[in-house]
């Protein structure tokens, strides 16, 4: 397994959100986290990044215990994070945002070229301030920034939220390309059809605890499971 | 003296105030911008710079320039190191919580101030300027022979005052170059934009914070070393620069360096001019009134961007 969570517990201060959550993602696999709002999907990602304290449990990246590292060492181990709401560095240009991604693991210029080949639109906007990009371009930049790490694991938190269909398709194609390149991908996505079109397996999460984990084929065969975990 | 020459003199005095104020305020603004820390002890770092300059100059002996230039290097370095220690020992331990850092830096203010009183004492002591030649300034008039220059009595400045203005300008350009042209500046700006994302992209935020706090304090100390041949070093001298620096930073826009420099110029010049023609008290009243107006109509400051 490339990324493995073993019974992790975490939360905000005294408020515990995740209880004994375990997950694993193989290289070249897309695992989708599904659950209602507040179930703990974003919390899971922030805990992996070390942004929330790990109360107990282990986070392993390729066998290495990254849960014990100082927060800024976690991305250096090879985890790229594309957070909800993009969270670009405002005031910095597109090129500078990518520069921040490149410096994480001292990626060379060839990495930048590869990433820009995936998002040619960013090449035309390199000197523009990040906050002046359109929503879709901002999502491209957030994705490109994470890819500049040359990650072994990618965490994507609702990457298609609020985007027009052509942008959603562009992002989806990049995710699929990353899977083909052997990256382990953990995806949070609300739209079921988007999940079905890219994910290999689905892990349900409910009230901060693991629900069932199944392949996409199994999920198609049992639509009532989806209703149980995410239906209203 | 007539009005014109008088105004020129007041403007020059104001420009010296503005130059030192710009250094102090940029330090404060940098710390607030990147770390979101309101550093009440900033004025004490300024005072420490002046006091250390006196010690260095006093111990050095020889030509005054020798001690002064040594102080110009040593005082900011020492004060910066003290600030880094304060960051690691105090601010980091309170998790940079906005309210607690205010209380912590108030405590730091009194500790530094009282330690200085206990060691350096209550006297105001001068540091000799490295060079200080009087420069008479020309004015012009339309006389019988048409346009001509003359040197009105009392219209003069010193080479040192002009050097202070120049040095502050050079240092500010250096800070600007550091923020926009270097990797460490890029990491600072990324940390300023989004601390959590900076961490998620491998930036050692704690080290960036310590560095920024050190640089902020060093800038205040540098301003103080420049002013101490004009104003003397005293353990209570930090209060006024702190107030003025806050005024400048609020008017300029918290965290905006160009705004801070422009506001420092404006406040420094108007302080000089109003002090000469009316009274220093009126200058402070007007500056504080301006802060009130800015806070009412443009809370983010003239050059700040509105963020949540």
Boltz contact constraints between the chains, C-beta under 6 A:
constraints:
  - contact:
      token1: [A, 49]
      token2: [B, 200]
      max_distance: 6.0
  - contact:
      token1: [A, 51]
      token2: [B, 196]
      max_distance: 6.0
  - contact:
      token1: [A, 71]
      token2: [B, 199]
      max_distance: 6.0
  - contact:
      token1: [A, 72]
      token2: [B, 199]
      max_distance: 6.0
  - contact:
      token1: [A, 72]
      token2: [B, 202]
      max_distance: 6.0
  - contact:
      token1: [A, 72]
      token2: [B, 203]
      max_distance: 6.0
  - contact:
      token1: [A, 72]
      token2: [B, 204]
      max_distance: 6.0
  - contact:
      token1: [A, 75]
      token2: [B, 200]
      max_distance: 6.0
  - contact:
      token1: [A, 75]
      token2: [B, 201]
      max_distance: 6.0
  - contact:
      token1: [A, 75]
      token2: [B, 202]
      max_distance: 6.0
  - contact:
      token1: [A, 76]
      token2: [B, 202]
      max_distance: 6.0
  - contact:
      token1: [A, 81]
      token2: [B, 200]
      max_distance: 6.0
  - contact:
      token1: [A, 87]
      token2: [B, 194]
      max_distance: 6.0
  - contact:
      token1: [A, 87]
      token2: [B, 197]
      max_distance: 6.0
  - contact:
      token1: [A, 89]
      token2: [B, 190]
      max_distance: 6.0
  - contact:
      token1: [A, 89]
      token2: [B, 193]
      max_distance: 6.0
  - contact:
      token1: [A, 90]
      token2: [B, 193]
      max_distance: 6.0
  - contact:
      token1: [A, 91]
      token2: [B, 193]
      max_distance: 6.0
  - contact:
      token1: [A, 96]
      token2: [B, 186]
      max_distance: 6.0
  - contact:
      token1: [A, 100]
      token2: [B, 190]
      max_distance: 6.0
  - contact:
      token1: [A, 100]
      token2: [B, 201]
      max_distance: 6.0
  - contact:
      token1: [A, 104]
      token2: [B, 201]
      max_distance: 6.0
  - contact:
      token1: [A, 104]
      token2: [B, 202]
      max_distance: 6.0
